[in-house]
């Protein structure tokens, strides 16, 4: 029996490749971006970003965030 995932598929290897092949920096960039998303949507009635870490990793995977983003996010 094969189970299908209900969520999005995140390719961590692609995320690491987009952040200069450094898994530690990927975690730092994703956590900073997740916090930024949470603060921006704290009082929003829309439920677009319930899972902010997933949203941050999807942005890294799509190439919207890179190593230069860490300076902007701090």
KOLVOBA-534259 format. One record per residue (C-alpha): z, x, y; residue in three letters; residue number from 1. Coordinates in steps of 0.25 Angstrom, whole numbers. Example, Ala and Ser with C-alpha at 12.3 -4.5 7.8 and 13.67 -1.06 7.14 Angstrom:
BEGIN
{up=31 | east=49 | north=-18 | type=Ala | seq=1}
{up=29 | east=55 | north=-4 | type=Ser | seq=2}
This chain:
BEGIN
{up=0 | east=0 | north=0 | type=Unk | seq=1}
{up=-4 | east=5 | north=14 | type=Unk | seq=2}
{up=4 | east=2 | north=26 | type=Unk | seq=3}
{up=-3 | east=1 | north=40 | type=Unk | seq=4}
{up=4 | east=6 | north=52 | type=Unk | seq=5}
{up=7 | east=-4 | north=63 | type=Unk | seq=6}
{up=7 | east=6 | north=74 | type=Unk | seq=7}
{up=-2 | east=16 | north=80 | type=Unk | seq=8}
{up=-6 | east=29 | north=73 | type=Unk | seq=9}
{up=-2 | east=42 | north=79 | type=Unk | seq=10}
{up=-8 | east=54 | north=75 | type=Unk | seq=11}
{up=2 | east=65 | north=78 | type=Unk | seq=12}
{up=-7 | east=76 | north=75 | type=Unk | seq=13}
{up=-16 | east=71 | north=86 | type=Unk | seq=14}
{up=-5 | east=70 | north=95 | type=Unk | seq=15}
{up=0 | east=84 | north=92 | type=Unk | seq=16}
{up=-14 | east=89 | north=95 | type=Unk | seq=17}
{up=-15 | east=82 | north=108 | type=Unk | seq=18}
{up=-2 | east=89 | north=112 | type=Unk | seq=19}
{up=-7 | east=104 | north=110 | type=Unk | seq=20}
{up=-3 | east=103 | north=95 | type=Unk | seq=21}
{up=12 | east=103 | north=98 | type=Unk | seq=22}
{up=20 | east=92 | north=92 | type=Unk | seq=23}
{up=33 | east=95 | north=100 | type=Unk | seq=24}
{up=25 | east=93 | north=113 | type=Unk | seq=25}
{up=19 | east=80 | north=107 | type=Unk | seq=26}
{up=33 | east=74 | north=105 | type=Unk | seq=27}
{up=37 | east=78 | north=119 | type=Unk | seq=28}
{up=25 | east=72 | north=126 | type=Unk | seq=29}
{up=26 | east=60 | north=117 | type=Unk | seq=30}
{up=41 | east=58 | north=120 | type=Unk | seq=31}
{up=39 | east=60 | north=135 | type=Unk | seq=32}
{up=27 | east=50 | north=136 | type=Unk | seq=33}
{up=35 | east=40 | north=127 | type=Unk | seq=34}
{up=46 | east=40 | north=137 | type=Unk | seq=35}
{up=37 | east=39 | north=149 | type=Unk | seq=36}
{up=30 | east=27 | north=142 | type=Unk | seq=37}
{up=44 | east=20 | north=139 | type=Unk | seq=38}
{up=48 | east=22 | north=154 | type=Unk | seq=39}
{up=36 | east=17 | north=159 | type=Unk | seq=40}
{up=36 | east=4 | north=151 | type=Unk | seq=41}
{up=51 | east=2 | north=151 | type=Unk | seq=42}
{up=51 | east=-11 | north=159 | type=Unk | seq=43}
{up=37 | east=-16 | north=154 | type=Unk | seq=44}
{up=36 | east=-29 | north=147 | type=Unk | seq=45}
{up=24 | east=-25 | north=139 | type=Unk | seq=46}
{up=27 | east=-18 | north=126 | type=Unk | seq=47}
{up=15 | east=-8 | north=125 | type=Unk | seq=48}
{up=24 | east=4 | north=123 | type=Unk | seq=49}
{up=35 | east=1 | north=114 | type=Unk | seq=50}
{up=33 | east=13 | north=106 | type=Unk | seq=51}
{up=32 | east=24 | north=117 | type=Unk | seq=52}
{up=32 | east=36 | north=108 | type=Unk | seq=53}
{up=20 | east=30 | north=100 | type=Unk | seq=54}
{up=13 | east=27 | north=113 | type=Unk | seq=55}
{up=15 | east=42 | north=118 | type=Unk | seq=56}
{up=10 | east=47 | north=105 | type=Unk | seq=57}
{up=-2 | east=38 | north=106 | type=Unk | seq=58}
{up=-5 | east=44 | north=120 | type=Unk | seq=59}
{up=-4 | east=58 | north=114 | type=Unk | seq=60}
{up=-13 | east=55 | north=103 | type=Unk | seq=61}
{up=-24 | east=49 | north=112 | type=Unk | seq=62}
{up=-23 | east=61 | north=121 | type=Unk | seq=63}
{up=-17 | east=54 | north=133 | type=Unk | seq=64}
{up=-6 | east=64 | north=133 | type=Unk | seq=65}
{up=-6 | east=79 | north=131 | type=Unk | seq=66}
{up=2 | east=91 | north=134 | type=Unk | seq=67}
{up=0 | east=90 | north=149 | type=Unk | seq=68}
{up=7 | east=76 | north=149 | type=Unk | seq=69}
{up=20 | east=82 | north=146 | type=Unk | seq=70}
{up=21 | east=87 | north=160 | type=Unk | seq=71}
{up=18 | east=74 | north=166 | type=Unk | seq=72}
{up=27 | east=66 | north=157 | type=Unk | seq=73}
{up=40 | east=75 | north=160 | type=Unk | seq=74}
